[in-house]
Amino acid sequence: MDFAAILSNAFGELISPTTAAYALAALGLAVHFGYSGLLNFGQAGFMAVGAYGFAISTLTFKAPFFLALLIAVVAAAIFALILGIPTLRLRADYLAIVTIAAAEIVRYLVTTNGWTAVTGSANGLAAFEGGFFEMNPFPPGSYPLGMNNRDFFIRIVAWVLVIVAGILIWLLMRSPWGRVLKGIREDENAVRSLGKNVYAYKMQALIIGGVLGALAGMIFTLPRGAIQPANYGTELTFFLWTCLLLGGMATVLGPVIGAMIFWVVLSLTQGILSGLIESGIITFLSTTQAGQLRFILVGVALMLLMIFRPQGVFGNKKELAFA
């Protein structure tokens, strides 16, 4: 078993664009739940809206990169408004039900056969990343970890975006606006009694977190150059929640580190299990079964974390613990 290759692959996942996309989307969930108390179980829907908004703008309307980016962000904001207007005045569980249903509605809409010319139906869309990689300033050649110039470019862009988003959230949550959000999370009636428009603050938080999810959806698809509707199922949202819970909910660094831990653990368990199977040490599992077992192991690890450290790795138990 080649431990060097296994560790190299795990380190590659640590800084991969997929990990950055998960970190960005988990930051959006931190704004929603960690700081505002909004139960969003449809972050995969925001990611799908961002990815499809960008791809359709590029392929169907021939929009340049930055216009397509703007359209994706506006589409996510409109999606947040559609979800928030009827639900944010109600209890949190209504928002949870609506968001998880809305994410599935988005996924089924883009697979509708009548819209195949626009959305690609179940086959998805491809070849929309050209405008992005045309801005690549790095020349062809070899880069660290065996990357080419395109891989290196998307990693730089993805992680710079995560850093910028993290700094903005950190600043926002230490502003008077952020303190109101924390107050709403703890007791929205008390905040309302002080004359604050709780509904407006919730809507703003929902939009900001949704826009982060849309940007994450773009980062998730650009390296692949393709969108598949199956990638935006309900399980994606719960993977994002896993990243959030691992790192700590009411933190900025927590979701980022949680995403890194999530993907490194998945990569290590996959590599070790596959190596043991190929070497004949494990004979009762196939490689396919090993791929499913790694998610079970991550689930067990999450259960243990919730038992012994419910606030997550970086969370503050005095401020927020997941009950």
Phi, psi and omega per residue, in radians:
M1 nan 2.243 -3.051
D2 -1.556 1.604 -3.114
F3 -1.160 -0.557 3.136
A4 -1.098 -0.751 3.127
A5 -1.167 -0.683 3.129
I6 -1.098 -0.796 3.136
L7 -1.171 -0.646 3.116
S8 -1.116 -0.750 3.104
N9 -1.122 -0.686 3.128
A10 -1.138 -0.730 3.106
F11 -1.146 -0.608 3.074
G12 -1.080 -0.669 3.097
E13 -1.173 -0.495 -3.126
L14 -1.008 -0.617 -3.082
I15 -2.095 0.380 -3.098
S16 -1.309 2.750 3.064
P17 -1.056 -0.595 3.114
T18 -1.101 -0.763 3.085
T19 -1.081 -0.714 3.100
A20 -1.100 -0.700 3.111
A21 -1.110 -0.755 3.104
Y22 -1.106 -0.709 3.135
A23 -1.101 -0.738 -3.125
L24 -1.156 -0.772 3.115
A25 -1.158 -0.653 3.101
A26 -1.179 -0.574 3.025
L27 -1.075 -0.676 3.059
G28 -1.070 -0.719 3.077
L29 -1.150 -0.569 3.083
A30 -1.105 -0.700 3.068
V31 -1.108 -0.742 -3.103
H32 -1.176 -1.044 -3.010
F33 -1.680 -0.819 -3.053
G34 -1.064 -0.709 -3.078
Y35 -1.817 -0.454 -3.038
S36 -1.987 -0.269 -3.125
G37 1.368 0.322 -3.134
L38 -1.577 2.133 -3.132
L39 -1.489 1.675 3.121
N40 -1.802 1.908 3.080
F41 -1.834 0.416 -3.124
G42 -2.299 0.557 -3.133
Q43 -1.084 -0.491 3.063
A44 -1.070 -0.552 3.087
G45 -1.143 -0.731 3.082
F46 -1.114 -0.688 3.106
M47 -1.111 -0.715 3.127
A48 -1.150 -0.728 3.117
V49 -1.059 -0.762 3.125
G50 -1.131 -0.790 -3.102
A51 -1.161 -0.815 -3.131
Y52 -1.245 -0.630 3.088
G53 -1.045 -0.733 3.113
F54 -1.195 -0.831 -3.061
A55 -1.163 -0.765 -3.132
I56 -1.153 -0.700 3.105
S57 -1.063 -0.675 -3.108
T58 -1.295 -0.811 -3.019
L59 -1.434 -0.749 -3.046
T60 -1.508 -0.742 -3.053
F61 -1.832 0.047 3.081
K62 0.952 0.621 -3.134
A63 -1.283 2.470 3.030
P64 -1.150 2.945 -2.977
F65 -0.981 -0.897 -3.023
F66 -1.221 -0.559 3.056
L67 -1.192 -0.728 3.093
A68 -1.097 -0.663 3.073
L69 -1.078 -0.784 3.127
L70 -1.095 -0.732 3.129
I71 -1.082 -0.718 3.125
A72 -1.097 -0.739 3.141
V73 -1.157 -0.768 3.125
V74 -1.113 -0.710 3.119
A75 -1.058 -0.703 3.114
A76 -1.162 -0.684 3.108
A77 -1.120 -0.723 3.109
I78 -1.140 -0.695 3.096
F79 -1.061 -0.716 3.104
A80 -1.126 -0.706 3.101
L81 -1.094 -0.766 3.138
I82 -1.058 -0.687 3.135
L83 -1.311 -0.682 -2.990
G84 -1.399 -0.611 -3.059
I85 -0.982 -0.804 -3.114
P86 -1.506 -0.155 -2.965
T87 -2.057 -0.460 -2.978
L88 -1.252 -0.255 3.050
R89 -1.497 -0.099 -3.101
L90 -1.808 -3.073 -3.138
R91 -1.193 2.814 -3.036
A92 -1.099 -0.547 -3.080
D93 -1.176 -0.452 3.078
Y94 -1.156 -0.707 3.096
L95 -1.102 -0.703 3.129
A96 -1.054 -0.776 -3.130
I97 -1.144 -0.785 -3.094
V98 -1.142 -0.733 -3.076
T99 -1.198 -0.716 -3.135
I100 -1.181 -0.613 3.094
A101 -1.244 -0.713 -3.111
A102 -1.114 -0.679 3.112
A103 -1.076 -0.703 3.099
E104 -1.216 -0.627 3.096
I105 -1.075 -0.767 3.111
V106 -1.045 -0.769 -3.108
R107 -1.131 -0.688 3.131
Y108 -1.296 -0.561 3.119
L109 -1.108 -0.749 -3.091
V110 -1.278 -0.210 3.060
T111 -1.693 0.058 3.124
T112 -1.122 2.283 -3.085
N113 -1.126 -0.520 -3.138
G114 -1.157 -0.345 -3.132
W115 -1.884 0.341 -3.059
T116 -0.992 -0.655 -3.099
A117 -1.106 -0.455 -3.096
V118 -1.748 -0.811 -3.019
T119 -1.753 -0.240 -3.107
G120 1.413 -0.001 -3.131
S121 0.930 -2.438 -3.070
A122 -1.203 -0.359 3.129
N123 -1.366 -0.289 3.126
G124 1.320 -2.841 -3.100
L125 -2.177 2.709 -3.131
A126 -2.605 2.920 3.054
A127 1.099 0.819 3.088
F128 -2.033 0.065 -3.025
E129 -1.599 -0.020 -3.028
G130 -1.019 -0.764 -3.127
G131 -1.073 -0.586 3.127
F132 -1.220 -0.857 -3.061
F133 -1.315 -0.245 3.018
E134 -1.138 -0.383 3.131
M135 -1.523 0.030 -3.092
N136 -1.122 2.014 -3.135
P137 -1.517 -0.097 -3.051
F138 -1.544 2.288 -3.119
P139 -1.272 2.752 3.075
P140 -1.056 2.573 3.141
G141 2.700 -2.972 -3.133
S142 -1.644 2.408 3.132
Y143 -2.234 2.976 -3.085
P144 -0.938 2.626 3.094
L145 1.068 0.445 3.093
G146 1.297 0.313 -3.122
M147 -1.382 2.654 2.943
N148 -1.660 -3.090 -3.057
N149 -1.178 -0.549 3.106
R150 -1.191 -0.780 3.111
D151 -1.066 -0.750 -3.120
F152 -1.122 -0.725 -3.122
F153 -1.109 -0.829 -3.099
I154 -1.164 -0.587 3.086
R155 -1.154 -0.748 3.124
I156 -1.066 -0.839 -3.118
V157 -1.099 -0.782 -3.078
A158 -1.085 -0.811 -3.062
W159 -1.361 -0.491 3.005
V160 -1.120 -0.706 3.106
L161 -1.101 -0.710 3.096
V162 -1.100 -0.753 -3.128
I163 -1.122 -0.786 -3.137
V164 -1.109 -0.778 3.123
A165 -1.085 -0.725 3.129
G166 -1.095 -0.738 3.130
I167 -1.129 -0.751 3.138
L168 -1.088 -0.750 3.124
I169 -1.150 -0.718 3.116
W170 -1.026 -0.757 3.126
L171 -1.195 -0.731 -3.130
L172 -1.094 -0.738 -3.060
M173 -1.318 -0.186 3.045
R174 -1.787 0.080 3.072
S175 -1.592 2.949 3.058
P176 -0.980 -0.627 3.103
W177 -1.050 -0.785 -3.140
G178 -1.158 -0.632 3.122
R179 -1.168 -0.583 3.059
V180 -1.139 -0.735 3.116
L181 -1.034 -0.773 3.126
K182 -1.099 -0.640 3.081
G183 -1.124 -0.684 3.094
I184 -1.112 -0.698 3.105
R185 -1.048 -0.704 -3.083
E186 -1.390 -0.802 -3.101
D187 -2.824 1.654 -3.057
E188 -1.217 -0.447 3.105
N189 -1.175 -0.650 3.098
A190 -1.142 -0.705 3.116
V191 -1.163 -0.702 3.118
R192 -1.110 -0.603 -3.136
S193 -1.190 -0.329 3.097
L194 -1.516 0.055 3.090
G195 1.600 0.155 3.139
K196 -1.466 2.522 3.097
N197 -1.471 1.588 -3.056
V198 -1.063 -0.716 -3.122
Y199 -1.038 -0.761 -3.122
A200 -1.159 -0.714 3.131
Y201 -1.139 -0.717 3.105
K202 -1.087 -0.745 -3.130
M203 -1.110 -0.731 3.114
Q204 -1.081 -0.737 3.123
A205 -1.139 -0.704 3.137
L206 -1.102 -0.711 3.138
I207 -1.175 -0.793 -3.116
I208 -1.075 -0.836 3.114
G209 -1.112 -0.636 3.110
G210 -1.179 -0.677 3.098
V211 -1.118 -0.705 3.061
L212 -1.066 -0.667 3.076
G213 -1.122 -0.694 3.123
A214 -1.124 -0.750 3.086
L215 -1.096 -0.663 3.091
A216 -1.111 -0.676 3.100
G217 -1.066 -0.661 3.088
M218 -1.170 -0.811 3.132
I219 -1.081 -0.598 -3.135
F220 -1.141 -0.590 -3.030
T221 -1.712 -0.482 -3.051
L222 -1.018 -0.762 3.126
P223 -1.095 -0.544 -3.110
R224 -1.459 -0.473 -3.085
G225 1.189 0.372 -3.113
A226 -2.708 2.643 3.062
I227 -2.088 2.259 3.039
Q228 -2.082 2.161 -3.120
P229 -0.981 -0.555 -3.112
A230 -1.102 -0.359 -3.131
N231 -1.314 -0.160 -3.063
Y232 -1.992 0.622 3.095
G233 -1.332 3.106 -3.108
T234 -1.047 -0.555 -3.107
E235 -1.085 -0.516 3.112
L236 -1.081 -0.769 3.114
T237 -1.033 -0.725 -3.094
F238 -1.325 -0.450 2.960
F239 -1.114 -0.702 3.119
L240 -1.142 -0.691 3.073
W241 -1.112 -0.636 3.083
T242 -1.056 -0.786 3.102
C243 -1.050 -0.743 -3.129
L244 -1.122 -0.795 -3.115
L245 -1.190 -0.632 3.122
L246 -1.063 -0.793 -3.040
G247 -1.469 -0.598 -3.064
G248 2.177 2.280 -2.937
M249 -1.371 -0.828 -3.063
A250 -1.610 0.817 3.124
T251 -2.400 2.847 3.055
V252 -1.642 -0.725 -3.122
L253 -1.283 -0.526 -3.063
G254 -0.962 -0.921 -3.137
P255 -1.059 -0.600 -3.138
V256 -1.185 -0.876 3.126
I257 -1.145 -0.637 3.103
G258 -1.065 -0.713 3.096
A259 -1.121 -0.716 3.117
M260 -1.109 -0.809 3.134
I261 -1.049 -0.764 -3.100
F262 -1.001 -0.883 -3.058
W263 -1.331 -0.567 3.081
V264 -1.163 -0.748 3.120
V265 -1.109 -0.745 3.105
L266 -1.065 -0.762 -3.119
S267 -1.156 -0.771 -3.128
L268 -1.117 -0.808 -3.121
T269 -1.134 -0.697 3.102
Q270 -1.104 -0.800 -3.127
G271 -1.126 -0.762 -3.112
I272 -1.188 -0.792 -3.135
L273 -1.122 -0.743 3.126
S274 -1.109 -0.698 3.112
G275 -1.118 -0.723 3.123
L276 -1.163 -0.631 3.124
I277 -1.218 -0.763 -3.125
E278 -1.172 -0.545 3.137
S279 -1.457 -0.070 3.093
G280 1.496 0.054 3.138
I281 -1.234 -0.706 3.063
I282 -1.850 2.109 -3.105
T283 -2.002 -0.174 -3.068
F284 -1.647 0.060 3.105
L285 -2.207 2.555 2.973
S286 -1.669 2.952 3.125
T287 -1.102 -0.657 3.103
T288 -1.106 -0.760 3.119
Q289 -1.136 -0.595 3.101
A290 -1.118 -0.631 3.098
G291 -1.097 -0.560 3.087
Q292 -1.415 -0.602 -3.121
L293 -1.089 -0.574 -3.121
R294 -1.090 -0.577 3.094
F295 -1.232 -0.582 3.067
I296 -1.120 -0.736 3.140
L297 -1.130 -0.695 3.079
V298 -1.118 -0.684 3.099
G299 -1.094 -0.728 3.098
V300 -1.110 -0.738 3.118
A301 -1.078 -0.679 3.120
L302 -1.161 -0.689 3.092
M303 -1.058 -0.787 3.130
L304 -1.115 -0.661 3.116
L305 -1.107 -0.740 -3.131
M306 -1.162 -0.473 3.120
I307 -1.348 -0.814 -2.989
F308 -1.723 -0.374 3.101
R309 -2.590 1.290 -3.018
P310 -1.115 -0.350 3.141
Q311 -1.447 -0.055 -3.118
G312 1.554 3.131 -3.061
V313 -1.135 -0.791 -3.064
F314 -1.874 -0.025 -3.081
G315 -1.212 2.781 3.096
N316 -1.829 1.983 -3.073
K317 -1.077 -0.523 -3.135
K318 -1.233 -0.484 -3.108
E319 -1.545 -0.808 -3.070
L320 -2.762 2.220 3.009
A321 -2.253 2.417 -3.103
F322 -1.361 2.028 -3.120
A323 -1.917 nan nan
